[in-house]
Amino acid sequence: MNRKDLEALLKKTEEKIKEQQMLLKDLSKRLEALEEQEKERKNYISSKEIINLVFRKIGKTLNMSTIKRWADEGYLGEVIDEKEKFWALRSKQGKKRFLYPKVDTFHFLYEKGYLLPEFDVLDRVLVKVPSDEAVIGIVIDAYLHKGQFFYTIQREGSFEQLNDVKESNLANAAEELMNQ
């Protein structure tokens, strides 16, 4: 190869590198937006998710028109167009999908009796804690706060109370101990 060919090849390679660097920056920005929107999306619930949640919690079947009526009457908080707000997320094709803030929706469903805590007062539960020790206790209170249930648990064998335990950190003690 002569000098001219090497200089041309070098220039062409530098241009390709610049293009790839620009592409890398663009992809990084898109990934960042996607991660941010995935995190934000967890704060919302769709009509279909509401229907499934109510059915799973109390066995009642709702329909889309009920959800729409509640949304129109303002019970579910601010209505968001999923495709507009979460443009980076892959969404289903077809009709518009509306989302509702979980905090407002869960509060409304709880007041209507459509959303109940997973565990009742006096249920025996296993508290999943980071330590190796299994903590078994009795539910003495449950309340809804910012879209999730929290519990007050009294440790078995003592009067020590564990306050503000998230529902996701609890399991049915009898079932868990049988599975081990």
N, C-alpha and C positions, 0 to 999 in steps of 0.2 A: 504494500500500500504506500502510496505517496503522501506527502504532507497535506495536500488539498483534501484527499479522501478522508484522512484521519481527522482533520479539522471539521469537515462536514459531518462525519459520524459522531464526533464529540458534541457538536452543536445539537444534532438531532437527539442524542441521548439526554443532554441537559434539558431540552424541551420536554421530552417524555417524563423526566423526573419531576419537572415543575408541574406538569399536568397531573401526575399521580399524587404529588403533594397536595395540590388543590382538591383533588378527589378525596384524599384522605381527610383533609380538614372538613369537607362537606359531609362525608360519612360520619365523622366524629360528632359534628353538630346534630345530625339527624338522629344518631344513637342517643345522644344526650337528651334531645327532645322526646324521644320515644320512652326513655327511662323515666323522665319527669312526668310524662302523661300517664304511664302505667301506674306510677305511684299515686298520682292525683285521682285516677279513675277508681281506685279502691274506696274513695270517699263517696261514691255514687252507686245507685242501684237502679236497674232497669225495671220496666213493668213485668217482664217475664221472670226476672229474679225475685220480684216481690211475690208474684203468684206462687213460685216454687217454695219460697221461704215460708209463707203462710201455710201452705199445704204440709210442708215438712214439720212445722212447729205444732200446728193444731189440727191438721187434717181437713181443713176447710178449703174448698175449691173456689177461687175467685176467677173473674173473667176480666178481659182487657177493658171493657166498657166501665167496669167499676173503678179500675185504676185511673182511667181517663177522667171520670167524674170527680174523683178525689183530687186529682191534679188540677182540674179546672176550678175547683172550689178552693184551691190553695192549701189543702191539707198536707201535701207532700213537699212543700217548699218550692224553691225556684226550679222551673222545668228547663232542662238543658238539652239541646240537640247534640247527640253524641258525635255525629260526623263533623259538626262545626267546631266543637270544643276540643275533641280528641282526634284531630286530623292525622296525627302520626300513627295512631293505632289502627290495626287492621280491623275493619268492621264488616258486618254482614251486608250483603247487597240488598237492594229493594227499598222497602218502606223506611220512613224516618224512624229512628229509635230515640226515644226520650229517656233521659236519666233524671233522677231525683236525689237530692242530698240524703245520705244514709241517716244522718243525725235527725233531721226533720221527719223522715219517713218512719224510722224505727220508733220515734217518740209517738207519732200518730198511731201506728199499728199497736203499740203497747197500750195506749189509752183505749183503743177499740177492743182490746182483748185478743188481738190476732197475733201478737208476738209475746211469748212467755219465756221466762228463763229456762234453760235446759234442766236445771236442778231445782227441786222444791225445798222448802224449809224442812229440816230434819232428815234430808237425804244424806247418806254416808258417801263421802267422796274421797278420792285420792288427789292430793294437791301435788302437781308436778313442779318441783323446785330444783334449782340447779345443783343442790347438794346430793350426795348419794343416798341419803336417808329418805325413805318413803313417808310422807306425812298423810295420815288418815284423819279425817275430821267430819264434823257434822255441819251442814249448812244451817246458819241461824238467821241469815238475812240475804236478800238479793235486791239489787236496784239497777236501773238503766241509766247510764251516763255516757253522753257523747256517742251514742250508737252502739254501745256494747254493754253487756251485763257484767256487773261486779258483785262479788259475794263477800260476806263475813263468815269465816269458818272457825269453829271451835275445835281445837286439836283433841283427838281422842285420848283419854287418860289424864287430861289436865284441863284447866279452864283458860288456857292461853288462846287468845283470839288472833286470827290472821285477817287483817282488814284489806279491802280493796283488791281481792284476788280476781283476776280476769277469768271469764268463763273458759277461754281457750287453755287455761292452766289447770283445769279440773277434768277428772274422769270419774265414772261410776266405780266406786271402790270394789264392789263385789265382782263386777265384770273384769276389771283390771287385774285383781289378785288371782282370779281363776285362769286368766290368760298367761300368767307368769309361770 
